[in-house]
Amino acid sequence: MTDPEKVQRHGIVSIDGALALIAVLLVVQMWLLTAALESHLAGHYETALPAAAVSAVLFLACFGFYFFVDALDAEVRRD
């Protein structure tokens, strides 16, 4: 295997891993939304703010991974 093929293969594996992590983070965020809404409807209003903060952190993590995938994809296509 030549060097550009190896770089492309490693890039694709990294992109696949990052996309899988994004999918897991989004599932966790959906679970958090469901749990927070259920808690709020049960009358436990104190859980809304921490749930919103954790959801914002998860969103920023997904956004960061998106930029990582975008940059890595551009680098792999360039080689």
C-alpha positions as CSV (number, residue, x, y, z in Angstrom):
1,M,0.0,0.0,0.0
2,T,1.4,3.4,-1.0
3,D,1.7,6.3,1.4
4,P,-1.3,8.4,-0.1
5,E,-3.5,5.3,0.1
6,K,-2.5,4.8,3.7
7,V,-3.2,8.4,4.6
8,Q,-6.6,8.2,2.9
9,R,-7.5,5.0,4.7
10,H,-6.6,6.5,8.1
11,G,-8.6,9.6,7.2
12,I,-11.6,7.6,6.4
13,V,-11.3,5.6,9.6
14,S,-11.0,8.8,11.6
15,I,-14.0,10.3,9.9
16,D,-16.1,7.1,10.6
17,G,-15.1,7.1,14.2
18,A,-16.0,10.8,14.7
19,L,-19.3,10.3,13.0
20,A,-20.1,7.4,15.2
21,L,-19.2,9.5,18.3
22,I,-21.5,12.3,17.0
23,A,-24.3,9.7,16.7
24,V,-23.8,8.5,20.2
25,L,-23.7,12.1,21.6
26,L,-26.9,12.9,19.8
27,V,-28.6,9.8,21.3
28,V,-27.5,10.8,24.7
29,Q,-28.8,14.3,24.1
30,M,-32.2,13.0,23.0
31,W,-32.3,10.8,26.2
32,L,-31.4,13.9,28.3
33,L,-34.2,15.8,26.6
34,T,-36.7,13.1,27.4
35,A,-35.6,12.7,31.0
36,A,-35.7,16.5,31.6
37,L,-39.1,16.9,30.0
38,E,-40.5,14.0,32.1
39,S,-39.0,15.4,35.2
40,H,-40.4,18.9,34.4
41,L,-43.8,17.5,33.8
42,A,-43.7,15.7,37.1
43,G,-43.2,19.0,38.9
44,H,-39.4,18.9,39.5
45,Y,-38.6,22.3,38.0
46,E,-35.0,22.4,39.4
47,T,-33.7,19.9,36.8
48,A,-34.4,22.2,33.8
49,L,-31.3,24.4,34.1
50,P,-28.7,21.6,34.6
51,A,-30.3,19.6,31.8
52,A,-30.0,22.7,29.5
53,A,-26.4,23.2,30.5
54,V,-25.4,19.6,29.7
55,S,-27.4,19.7,26.5
56,A,-25.4,22.8,25.5
57,V,-22.1,21.1,26.2
58,L,-23.2,18.1,24.1
59,F,-24.2,20.4,21.3
60,L,-20.9,22.1,21.4
61,A,-19.1,18.8,21.4
62,C,-21.0,17.6,18.3
63,F,-20.3,21.0,16.6
64,G,-16.6,20.6,17.3
65,F,-16.6,17.0,15.9
66,Y,-18.4,18.3,12.8
67,F,-15.6,20.8,12.2
68,F,-13.0,18.1,12.9
69,V,-14.7,15.9,10.3
70,D,-15.0,18.7,7.8
71,A,-11.3,19.7,8.1
72,L,-10.1,16.0,8.0
73,D,-12.3,15.4,4.9
74,A,-10.8,18.4,3.1
75,E,-7.2,17.2,4.0
76,V,-7.9,13.7,2.7
77,R,-9.4,15.0,-0.5
78,R,-6.4,17.3,-1.0
79,D,-3.9,14.4,-0.8
